[in-house]
């Protein structure tokens, strides 16, 4: 059985907080060096990872915890089994059934950003005083200035379920960014910068939303970096051999710009989701409402500027494309003009000699040297003189046409 992609459990008992990290979350934390490099936890269902020294799974899952929160990723049979295992002694059986149903439903029917309703709560979870809603978490990864690689824009949905003592976060799988060589896990870091731990379910939900806001800020800023990378690549290509209308790879530039436009759209949808929840979702503290209000106003203003930049960049591509087409048409017209001029000169040079030869071929009486060998020389001399006169006339006409008009 494949372990869940992400599993992180924090349990507060008195002054002590016990922590279990497995799956992809353990890999992330290990890369960021926020947990010991050596795994000290292995489980058939939960996979390998790290657990607080001196604790075991039985200690973490024992009933009577002061507070706890659980983060788990990518709903499916393995995730459902992990949720049931972890919550069996932390919640009543009916509440566990309802919570796993909410987790399984996330992959099929995530809440849209424009949802104007308060999510209904199943009976057993309502008895716990629980509430839930979904947020959209986008990610736009900066390519570190590598303009040859495609921009990476993707998103996940997260379902937040919380009550008086606990909070559960369930993630969907990543949508987009397949095959990317960059770090694209898109999970906000839940470590509190001020060292705050524990707390009731509202405090744990608030810390998660603060992390989501911070993650959206990073994603919005990444679009600015990506647009700068795109513009630098465009200008670099435009300054190469051939200039603006020959150098740029317009197909690649247009594809990258479309991906950046998608990233900006994802960011705006995520911001609107938070604004909508702030306005109608009960249970949010005044602090988190104010954080969302201030941050989202700035994010929306910044993303609106990014949308304008994307539109203007498409105009640049359109102008460059028109310039390339005009230049190609001009080069084709120049080639056709040279060909027509050459054909005209050849025709003008040979028409007079051809006319003289035609006269001699008509056997007209009275032509110089008719019926004698001398006639051949008269014809050749006449043809040469006629050809020279044609060339002279062409040169005189061309010189007159190039003379400036007074």
C-alpha positions in Angstrom: 0.0 0.0 0.0 1.3 3.4 -0.9 1.6 5.8 2.1 -0.1 9.2 1.9 1.8 11.9 0.1 1.7 14.2 3.2 1.1 13.5 6.8 1.9 15.8 9.7 0.4 15.5 13.2 0.9 17.9 16.1 -0.5 16.9 19.5 -0.3 19.2 22.6 -0.3 17.5 26.0 0.3 20.0 28.8 3.4 22.0 28.0 4.7 19.5 25.5 3.9 19.4 21.8 4.5 16.0 20.1 5.0 15.9 16.4 4.9 13.2 13.7 6.0 14.0 10.1 5.9 11.4 7.3 5.6 11.1 3.5 6.3 14.1 1.3 6.2 16.5 4.2 9.1 14.6 5.8 11.0 14.9 2.5 10.4 18.7 2.3 11.3 19.3 5.9 14.5 17.2 5.5 15.5 19.3 2.5 14.9 22.4 4.4 16.7 20.9 7.4 13.9 21.5 9.8 13.9 17.9 11.1 16.7 15.5 11.8 18.1 13.9 8.7 17.8 10.4 10.2 14.2 8.9 10.1 13.2 7.4 13.4 9.6 6.4 12.4 8.3 3.7 10.1 4.8 2.5 9.7 3.1 0.2 7.1 0.3 2.7 6.5 1.8 6.1 7.3 5.2 5.4 5.8 8.6 6.6 7.1 9.5 9.9 8.6 10.2 11.6 11.9 8.6 11.6 15.4 9.4 13.5 18.5 12.1 11.8 20.5 10.7 9.7 23.3 7.3 9.5 21.7 5.6 6.8 19.7 2.3 6.5 17.8 0.4 5.2 20.8 1.4 8.2 22.8 0.4 10.6 20.1 -3.0 9.0 19.5 -4.0 8.5 23.1 -7.2 10.2 24.0 -7.3 13.3 26.2 -5.1 15.6 24.2 -5.4 19.3 25.0 -5.3 20.1 21.3 -4.1 18.7 18.0 -3.9 19.4 14.3 -3.5 17.1 11.3 -2.4 17.8 7.8 -2.7 15.1 5.2 -2.4 15.1 1.4 -4.0 13.8 -1.7 -7.3 12.0 -0.8 -7.6 8.4 -1.8 -7.8 4.9 -0.1 -4.4 5.3 1.5 -5.2 8.7 2.9 -8.6 7.5 4.1 -6.9 4.7 6.0 -4.3 7.0 7.5 -7.0 9.4 8.6 -9.0 6.7 10.3 -5.9 5.3 12.0 -4.9 8.7 13.4 -8.3 9.9 14.4 -9.7 6.7 15.9 -9.0 7.7 19.5 -9.0 11.5 19.0 -12.6 11.8 17.7 -15.9 9.9 18.0 -16.3 7.2 15.4 -19.2 9.1 13.7 -17.2 12.2 13.5 -14.3 10.2 12.0 -16.6 8.8 9.3 -17.9 12.3 8.4 -14.4 13.8 8.3 -13.1 11.1 6.0 -16.1 11.6 3.8 -15.2 15.3 3.6 -11.7 14.5 2.8 -12.7 12.0 0.0 -15.1 14.5 -1.4 -12.5 17.2 -1.8 -10.9 15.6 -4.9 -14.3 15.3 -6.6 -16.0 18.6 -5.6 -13.7 21.3 -4.3 -15.4 24.6 -3.3 -15.2 27.2 -6.1 -13.7 30.5 -5.3 -17.0 32.3 -5.9 -18.9 30.2 -3.4 -21.3 32.5 -1.5 -22.6 29.9 1.0 -21.5 28.7 4.4 -20.6 25.0 4.1 -23.1 22.7 5.9 -21.6 20.6 8.7 -22.6 16.9 9.2 -24.3 16.1 12.5 -21.5 14.4 14.4 -19.0 17.1 13.4 -21.6 19.8 14.2 -21.7 18.2 17.7 -18.0 18.9 18.0 -18.6 22.5 17.0 -16.8 22.1 13.7 -16.8 24.3 10.6 -15.1 23.8 7.3 -14.3 25.5 4.0 -11.8 25.3 1.1 -9.0 27.5 -0.1 -7.1 27.6 -3.3 -3.3 27.6 -3.1 -1.5 28.6 -6.3 2.2 28.4 -7.0 4.3 30.1 -9.6 7.9 29.0 -9.4 10.6 31.4 -10.6 12.9 29.8 -13.2 16.0 31.5 -11.7 16.3 33.4 -15.0 16.4 30.3 -17.2 14.3 31.6 -20.1 14.7 28.4 -22.1 12.5 26.4 -19.6 8.8 26.8 -19.4 7.3 28.7 -16.5 5.7 26.5 -13.8 2.2 27.5 -12.7 0.0 25.0 -10.8 -2.4 24.9 -7.8 -3.9 22.7 -5.0 -7.1 22.9 -3.1 -7.0 22.6 0.7 -10.0 21.8 2.9 -9.8 23.2 6.4 -12.0 21.5 9.1 -11.7 22.8 12.6 -13.4 22.7 16.0 -12.7 23.9 19.5 -9.7 21.7 20.2 -8.5 20.5 16.8 -7.9 21.4 13.1 -7.6 19.1 10.1 -6.2 20.2 6.7 -6.6 17.9 3.6 -4.8 18.7 0.3 -5.7 17.7 -3.2 -3.0 16.5 -5.7 -1.1 19.1 -7.6 -2.9 20.3 -10.8 -0.4 21.5 -13.4 3.4 21.7 -13.4 3.9 18.1 -14.5 7.4 17.1 -15.3 8.9 20.3 -13.9 12.5 20.2 -12.8 11.8 22.8 -10.1 10.5 22.4 -6.6 6.8 22.3 -7.1 5.2 20.8 -3.9 3.3 24.0 -3.2 2.7 23.4 0.5 3.0 26.4 2.8 5.4 26.0 5.7 3.5 25.8 8.9 6.4 26.7 11.2 5.4 29.8 13.2 8.1 32.4 12.9 7.5 33.6 16.4 7.7 30.2 17.9 4.0 30.0 18.8 2.7 26.5 19.2 -0.4 24.7 20.4 -3.6 26.6 21.1 -7.2 25.8 20.3 -8.6 24.9 16.9 -9.2 28.5 16.0 -5.6 29.4 16.7 -4.4 26.4 14.6 -6.7 27.3 11.7 -5.5 30.9 11.9 -1.8 29.9 11.7 -2.6 27.8 8.7 -4.4 30.7 6.9 -1.5 33.0 7.8 0.8 30.5 6.0 -1.5 30.4 3.0 -1.5 34.2 2.8 2.3 34.1 3.0 2.4 31.5 0.2 0.1 33.5 -2.0 2.4 36.5 -1.5 5.4 34.5 -2.6 3.4 33.3 -5.7 2.3 36.8 -6.6 5.9 38.1 -6.3 7.1 35.2 -8.4 5.0 36.4 -11.3 6.8 39.7 -11.2 10.1 37.9 -11.3 8.9 35.7 -14.2 7.7 38.7 -16.2 11.1 40.3 -15.7 12.8 37.1 -16.9 10.4 37.1 -19.9 11.1 40.7 -20.8 14.9 40.3 -20.4 14.8 37.3 -22.7 12.7 39.3 -25.3 15.1 42.2 -25.2 18.2 39.9 -25.4 16.8 38.2 -28.4 15.7 41.5 -30.0 19.2 42.9 -29.7 20.8 40.0 -31.5 21.6 39.6 -35.1 18.7 40.8 -37.3 17.2 42.9 -34.5 13.7 42.9 -33.2 12.0 41.6 -36.3 14.3 38.6 -36.8 15.9 37.5 -33.6 13.1 36.6 -31.1 11.6 33.1 -30.9 8.0 34.3 -30.9 6.4 30.9 -30.5 8.3 30.3 -27.3 7.7 33.8 -26.0 4.0 33.6 -26.6 3.7 30.2 -24.9 5.6 31.4 -21.9 3.5 34.5 -21.7 0.3 32.4 -21.8 1.6 30.3 -18.9 2.4 33.4 -16.9 -1.1 34.8 -17.6 -2.5 31.5 -16.2 -0.3 31.9 -13.1 -1.6 35.4 -12.5 -5.2 34.2 -12.9 -4.6 31.4 -10.4 -3.3 34.0 -7.9 -6.3 36.2 -8.4 -8.7 33.2 -7.8 -6.9 32.3 -4.6 -7.1 35.9 -3.4 -10.8 36.1 -4.2 -11.4 32.8 -2.3 -9.9 34.3 0.9 -11.8 37.5 0.4 -15.1 35.6 0.0 -14.4 33.4 3.1 -13.4 36.5 5.1 -16.7 38.1 4.4 -19.1 35.2 5.1 -17.3 32.4 7.0 -18.1 32.4 10.7 -15.4 31.5 13.2 -12.6 33.6 11.8 -10.9 35.8 14.3 -10.7 39.6 13.7 -6.9 39.3 13.3 -7.1 36.9 10.4 -9.9 38.9 8.8 -7.8 42.1 9.0 -4.7 40.2 7.6 -6.7 38.9 4.7 -8.2 42.3 4.0 -4.9 44.2 4.0 -2.9 41.5 2.2 -5.5 40.8 -0.5 -6.0 44.4 -1.3 -2.3 44.7 -2.0 -2.2 41.3 -3.9 -5.2 42.3 -6.1 -3.5 45.6 -7.0 -0.2 43.9 -7.7 -1.9 41.2 -9.8 -3.9 43.7 -11.7 -0.6 45.4 -12.7 0.7 42.0 -13.8 -2.4 41.4 -16.0 -1.7 44.8 -17.7 1.9 43.8 -18.2 0.8 40.5 -19.8 -1.5 42.3 -22.1 1.2 44.8 -23.1 3.6 42.0 -23.6 1.2 40.3 -26.0 1.1 43.6 -27.9 4.9 43.5 -28.1 4.7 40.0 -29.6 2.0 41.1 -32.0 4.1 44.1 -33.1 7.2 41.9 -33.5 5.2 39.3 -35.4 3.8 42.1 -37.7 7.3 43.4 -38.1 8.6 40.0 -39.1 5.8 39.5 -41.6 6.4 43.0 -43.0 10.2 42.3 -43.3 9.6 38.9 -45.0 7.1 40.5 -47.3 9.6 43.3 -48.1 12.4 40.9 -48.8 10.1 38.9 -51.0 9.0 42.0 -52.8 12.7 43.1 -53.2 13.6 39.6 -54.7 10.6 39.8 -57.1 11.6 43.4 -58.1 15.2 42.3 -58.8 13.9 39.4 -60.9 11.5 41.6 -62.8 14.2 44.2 -63.4 16.6 41.5 -64.7 13.9 40.1 -67.0 13.1 43.6 -68.3 16.7 44.4 -69.0 17.2 41.1 -70.8 14.1 41.7 -72.8 15.1 45.2 -73.7 18.6 44.2 -74.7 17.5 41.3 -77.0 14.4 42.8 -78.5 16.2 45.1 -81.0 18.6 42.4 -82.2 15.8 40.0 -82.5 13.8 42.4 -84.6 16.8 42.9 -87.0 17.2 39.1 -87.3 13.5 38.8 -88.0 13.8 41.3 -90.9 16.6 39.3 -92.4 14.7 36.1 -91.9 11.8 37.6 -93.9 13.9 37.6 -97.1 12.9 41.2 -97.9 14.6 42.7 -101.0 16.9 45.6 -100.5 18.4 44.7 -97.2 22.2 45.3 -97.0 24.1 42.3 -98.1 21.0 40.3 -99.0 21.8 37.0 -100.8 25.5 37.4 -99.9 27.9 36.4 -97.0 28.3 40.1 -96.2 24.6 40.1 -95.1 25.6 38.0 -92.0 28.0 40.7 -90.9 25.6 43.5 -91.5 23.0 41.6 -89.4 25.5 41.0 -86.5 26.7 44.6 -86.6 23.2 45.9 -86.6 22.2 43.6 -83.7 25.3 44.8 -81.6 24.5 48.4 -82.3 20.8 48.0 -81.4 21.8 46.1 -78.2 24.2 48.9 -77.2 21.6 51.5 -77.9 19.1 49.6 -75.6 21.6 49.4 -72.8 22.4 53.1 -73.2 18.8 54.1 -73.1 18.2 51.9 -69.9 21.2 53.6 -68.2 20.0 57.1 -69.1 16.4 56.4 -67.9 17.7 54.9 -64.6 20.0 57.9 -64.0 17.1 60.3 -64.7 14.8 58.4 -62.3 17.4 58.6 -59.5 18.1 62.3 -59.9 16.4 64.3 -57.0 13.5 66.4 -58.1 13.9 70.1 -57.8 
